[in-house]
Amino acid sequence: MYEIKEKSREIHGVKVTTWQREILSANILEVEAGTNGYQGGDSGHGGRTYLRIQDLSSTDIQVRVLGKEGGEHGVELVMGGDAELSSLIDALDFALKALRDGIKEA
């Protein structure tokens, strides 16, 4: 069994409840996700969503921020290895549940 921790983040002046857990395999990831749900429009209406995936041990992970040149905006995440594939799937499943649950609470 794994421990799920409730946390709180302030994102651009708005408090968001997040949920965090470790994903254990041959590597270890930590994932944290949360949202304050739909707020009726764009970010000016206060809607915030948070996602963090962090290597805690032995994860072959590369991250690139898009947007420095050419007008692209986003992030690129590259994982290497079978354990990383499995742990990324588990991390995204957990994040998806946290975000869906956050919508229901709003």
C-alpha positions in Angstrom: 0.0 0.0 0.0 1.1 3.6 -0.5 0.5 6.8 1.4 -1.5 9.6 -0.2 -0.8 13.0 1.2 -3.1 16.0 1.0 -1.3 19.2 0.4 -2.0 22.8 -0.5 -0.4 25.0 -3.1 -0.9 28.7 -3.9 -0.9 29.1 -7.6 -0.9 32.7 -8.9 -2.8 33.8 -5.7 -5.3 31.0 -5.6 -5.2 28.1 -3.1 -5.5 24.6 -4.6 -5.7 21.4 -2.7 -3.4 18.8 -4.2 -2.8 15.1 -3.6 0.7 13.5 -3.6 2.1 10.0 -3.6 5.2 8.0 -4.5 5.2 5.5 -7.4 7.6 2.6 -6.6 9.2 0.4 -9.2 12.9 -0.1 -10.2 12.7 3.7 -10.1 10.8 6.0 -7.8 8.6 8.9 -9.0 6.6 11.3 -6.9 3.4 12.7 -8.4 1.3 15.6 -7.1 -1.8 16.9 -8.8 -4.8 19.0 -7.9 -7.3 21.6 -9.2 -9.9 23.9 -7.8 -12.3 22.8 -10.5 -14.1 24.7 -13.2 -14.4 28.4 -12.3 -16.4 29.6 -15.3 -13.8 30.7 -17.8 -10.1 31.4 -18.4 -7.5 31.8 -15.7 -8.8 35.3 -14.9 -11.8 33.6 -13.3 -9.5 31.8 -10.9 -9.4 28.3 -12.2 -6.1 26.6 -11.4 -4.7 23.1 -12.2 -1.4 21.7 -10.9 0.7 18.7 -12.0 4.1 17.7 -10.8 6.1 14.5 -11.6 9.5 14.3 -9.9 12.3 11.8 -9.9 13.1 10.5 -6.4 15.4 7.7 -7.5 16.8 6.1 -10.6 14.3 7.5 -13.1 15.5 8.0 -16.7 13.6 11.2 -17.3 14.2 14.2 -19.5 12.0 17.3 -19.5 12.1 20.2 -22.0 10.2 23.4 -21.8 8.8 24.5 -25.1 8.4 28.2 -25.8 11.8 29.8 -25.7 11.9 30.1 -29.5 9.3 30.1 -32.2 6.1 30.6 -30.2 5.6 27.0 -29.0 4.3 26.7 -25.5 4.3 23.5 -23.4 6.5 20.9 -21.9 8.0 17.7 -23.4 8.5 14.7 -21.2 10.7 11.7 -22.3 11.1 8.5 -20.2 13.6 5.7 -20.9 13.1 2.2 -19.8 10.3 -0.3 -19.0 10.0 0.7 -15.3 9.7 4.3 -16.3 6.9 3.5 -18.7 5.1 1.6 -16.0 5.6 4.2 -13.3 4.6 7.1 -15.7 1.3 5.3 -16.4 0.7 4.8 -12.7 1.6 8.5 -12.0 -0.7 9.7 -14.8 -3.6 7.4 -13.5 -3.2 8.9 -10.0 -3.1 12.5 -11.4 -6.2 11.9 -13.5 -8.1 10.6 -10.5 -7.0 13.6 -8.4 -8.0 16.1 -11.1 -11.4 14.4 -11.7 -12.1 14.3 -7.9 -11.1 18.0 -7.8 -13.7 18.9 -10.4 -16.4 17.1 -8.4 -15.6 19.0 -5.2 -15.9 22.4 -6.8 
